[in-house]
Amino acid sequence: MMNVVIAVDGSQNALEAVRHGAKLAAANPDIRLHLVNVQPPLPAAAARFVARDTLHSFHQEEGQKVLAQARALLDESKVPYEIHIAVGNPAEAIAAYAVEHKADQIVMGTRGLGSLAGLILGSVATRVLHLAKVPVTLIPTRR
């Protein structure tokens, strides 16, 4: 089984990465897709006033919203996948998930919803390239 991690942040670039993953999986039934969304943590000053279960539920709900379009695309394609919602630094969480789940590849868009959209490569993509222990396929923006 070949594990392919796809970073999903709700951007159109991330959906292009999901489409790429769907094509890979359709061509090779031994590929298992892992959709990973990373939610930003609440500032510590605010988080200390929120119950841990409530905070976990909030992050899960927000992650599910972000993953909805990607899941619909894969459901329509009848491609099997798993989802994972993490909280923290996106690049670190994606790279860690890839190691933990013995990923063979990471697929992601070149730019997501981050604030540094003017860069040629998004800051998360650049950081994943540095942290990843497996090949990273970057899917460029469609114009």
PyMOL commands that set and color helices and strands:
alter all, ss='L'
color gray80, all
select helices_A, chain A and resi 12-27+44-47+52-77+90-100+123-131
alter helices_A, ss='H'
color red, helices_A
select strands_A, chain A and resi 2-7+31-39+81-87+105-109+136-139
alter strands_A, ss='S'
color yellow, strands_A
deselect
rebuild
show_as cartoon
